[in-house]
Amino acid sequence: MLAFSEHRRSPPALSQIRPGMGASRSAVRKLEDRCREAGVKMTDLRRVLLHGILEAGAGATAIEIWKTLRTMTDGHPPSQGSIQRNLNLLVARDILRRDVSPDRLWHYSIAPERKGRLAVTFVEAGTGRKIPCRMPEVAALLRRAAAEHGLAVQAAAITVTPVPATGDADIR
């Protein structure tokens, strides 16, 4: 029977990180908050991965992050496939930035935080009156939709019309 060094029988947990090996709690919490804002569900694997990303430092490759996690978890890191899938997700949601070096290696670093809030405005079709939308979930939805297409939303205007007496809204 073949033995696979990357095979895990149980998912990684924060308790598996050796004492003194994890990143600072405040830095990890800050990244967790960014993940939640971007619509990324926080799992034990992703929490452990965030520790590894912070410990490996800016410009680390997926293999370097995996090796850092291997050291942190006393030889029981998540599989390289799981790490790569989650790195891809974090890049797509603008949590991480991926740069390609001349030797065609992907290097990961924490993406800079967005400056300021996303301005979403409702524009009434007939009058042109502008109504600010103060619903963070609308901004989060627009950011996620844009990230899926490799874009970043700076501002958004949604054209709306008054609700007719029948109760049907026309949103364009």
C-alpha positions as CSV (number, residue, x, y, z in Angstrom):
1,M,0.0,0.0,0.0
2,L,1.4,3.4,-1.0
3,A,1.8,6.1,1.6
4,F,1.1,9.7,0.6
5,S,2.9,12.3,2.7
6,E,0.2,14.8,2.0
7,H,-2.8,12.6,3.0
8,R,-4.6,14.0,6.1
9,R,-6.9,12.1,8.3
10,S,-8.3,15.1,10.1
11,P,-8.5,18.8,9.1
12,P,-5.9,21.2,10.4
13,A,-6.9,23.1,13.5
14,L,-5.3,26.1,15.3
15,S,-4.5,23.9,18.3
16,Q,-2.1,22.0,16.0
17,I,0.1,25.1,15.6
18,R,3.2,24.7,17.9
19,P,3.4,27.3,20.7
20,G,5.1,30.4,19.6
21,M,4.9,29.5,15.9
22,G,1.7,31.3,14.8
23,A,1.3,34.8,13.5
24,S,0.0,37.6,15.8
25,R,-3.6,37.2,16.7
26,S,-4.5,40.8,15.7
27,A,-3.0,40.3,12.2
28,V,-4.9,37.1,11.7
29,R,-8.2,38.6,13.0
30,K,-7.8,41.5,10.6
31,L,-7.4,39.1,7.7
32,E,-10.3,37.0,9.0
33,D,-12.5,40.2,9.0
34,R,-11.4,41.0,5.4
35,C,-12.3,37.4,4.4
36,R,-15.7,37.7,5.9
37,E,-16.3,41.1,4.2
38,A,-15.4,39.4,0.9
39,G,-17.8,36.6,1.5
40,V,-15.2,33.9,2.3
41,K,-16.4,31.4,4.9
42,M,-13.8,31.0,7.7
43,T,-12.9,27.3,8.2
44,D,-10.1,25.8,10.4
45,L,-8.0,25.2,7.3
46,R,-8.3,28.8,6.2
47,R,-7.4,30.1,9.7
48,V,-4.3,27.9,9.8
49,L,-3.5,29.0,6.3
50,L,-3.7,32.7,7.3
51,H,-1.2,32.0,10.0
52,G,1.1,30.4,7.5
53,I,0.8,33.2,5.0
54,L,1.7,35.8,7.6
55,E,4.6,33.7,8.9
56,A,6.0,33.0,5.5
57,G,6.0,36.7,4.7
58,A,5.4,38.8,1.6
59,G,6.4,37.2,-1.7
60,A,6.2,33.6,-0.5
61,T,5.4,30.9,-3.0
62,A,2.7,28.2,-2.3
63,I,5.5,25.7,-1.5
64,E,7.2,28.1,0.9
65,I,3.8,28.6,2.7
66,W,3.4,24.8,2.8
67,K,6.8,24.4,4.3
68,T,6.1,27.1,6.9
69,L,2.9,25.3,7.8
70,R,4.7,22.0,8.0
71,T,7.1,23.5,10.5
72,M,4.3,25.2,12.4
73,T,2.2,22.1,12.7
74,D,5.1,19.7,13.6
75,G,5.0,17.9,10.2
76,H,1.2,17.8,9.7
77,P,0.4,20.6,7.2
78,P,-2.7,20.8,5.0
79,S,-2.2,19.2,1.6
80,Q,-0.6,21.3,-1.1
81,G,-3.8,21.0,-3.2
82,S,-5.9,22.4,-0.4
83,I,-3.5,25.2,0.1
84,Q,-3.5,26.1,-3.6
85,R,-7.3,26.0,-3.9
86,N,-7.6,28.4,-0.9
87,L,-4.8,30.7,-2.2
88,N,-6.7,31.0,-5.5
89,L,-9.9,31.8,-3.6
90,L,-8.1,34.5,-1.5
91,V,-6.6,36.0,-4.7
92,A,-10.0,36.0,-6.4
93,R,-11.6,37.8,-3.4
94,D,-8.8,40.5,-3.3
95,I,-7.4,39.3,0.1
96,L,-4.1,38.2,-1.4
97,R,-2.1,39.5,-4.4
98,R,-0.4,37.0,-6.7
99,D,2.7,38.2,-8.7
100,V,4.5,36.1,-11.3
101,S,8.3,36.1,-11.2
102,P,10.4,35.8,-14.4
103,D,11.0,32.2,-13.6
104,R,7.2,31.7,-13.7
105,L,6.6,31.1,-10.0
106,W,3.6,32.6,-8.2
107,H,4.4,34.8,-5.2
108,Y,1.7,35.7,-2.7
109,S,1.4,38.7,-0.5
110,I,-1.4,40.4,1.4
111,A,-3.3,42.7,-0.9
112,P,-3.5,46.3,0.2
113,E,-6.7,47.3,1.9
114,R,-9.2,49.4,0.0
115,K,-9.0,53.0,0.9
116,G,-12.4,54.3,1.9
117,R,-15.8,52.7,1.5
118,L,-17.5,51.8,-1.7
119,A,-20.1,54.4,-2.6
120,V,-23.3,52.9,-3.9
121,T,-25.9,55.4,-5.1
122,F,-29.5,54.9,-6.2
123,V,-30.4,57.2,-9.1
124,E,-34.1,57.8,-9.7
125,A,-34.8,57.3,-13.4
126,G,-37.3,60.1,-13.9
127,T,-35.8,62.9,-11.8
128,G,-32.1,62.0,-11.6
129,R,-32.3,62.4,-7.8
130,K,-29.4,60.6,-6.1
131,I,-30.1,58.6,-2.9
132,P,-27.1,57.1,-1.1
133,C,-27.3,53.4,-0.3
134,R,-26.0,52.7,3.2
135,M,-26.3,48.9,3.1
136,P,-22.9,47.2,3.5
137,E,-24.3,43.9,2.2
138,V,-25.0,45.6,-1.2
139,A,-21.4,46.8,-1.4
140,A,-20.2,43.3,-0.4
141,L,-22.3,41.7,-3.1
142,L,-21.0,44.1,-5.8
143,R,-17.4,43.5,-4.7
144,R,-17.9,39.7,-4.9
145,A,-19.5,39.9,-8.3
146,A,-16.7,42.1,-9.6
147,A,-14.0,39.9,-8.1
148,E,-15.4,36.9,-9.9
149,H,-14.5,38.7,-13.1
150,G,-11.1,40.0,-12.0
151,L,-12.4,43.6,-11.4
152,A,-12.5,46.0,-8.4
153,V,-15.5,48.3,-7.9
154,Q,-14.7,51.9,-7.1
155,A,-18.2,53.3,-7.1
156,A,-21.6,52.1,-8.3
157,A,-24.9,53.8,-9.4
158,I,-28.1,51.8,-9.6
159,T,-30.9,53.3,-11.7
160,V,-34.3,52.8,-10.0
161,T,-37.9,53.9,-10.7
162,P,-40.6,54.7,-8.1
163,V,-42.7,51.7,-7.1
164,P,-45.9,51.5,-9.1
165,A,-49.2,51.2,-7.3
166,T,-49.4,47.5,-8.2
167,G,-46.3,46.8,-6.1
168,D,-44.0,45.7,-8.9
169,A,-40.6,47.4,-8.9
170,D,-38.6,48.1,-12.0
171,I,-34.9,47.9,-11.3
172,R,-32.4,48.2,-14.1
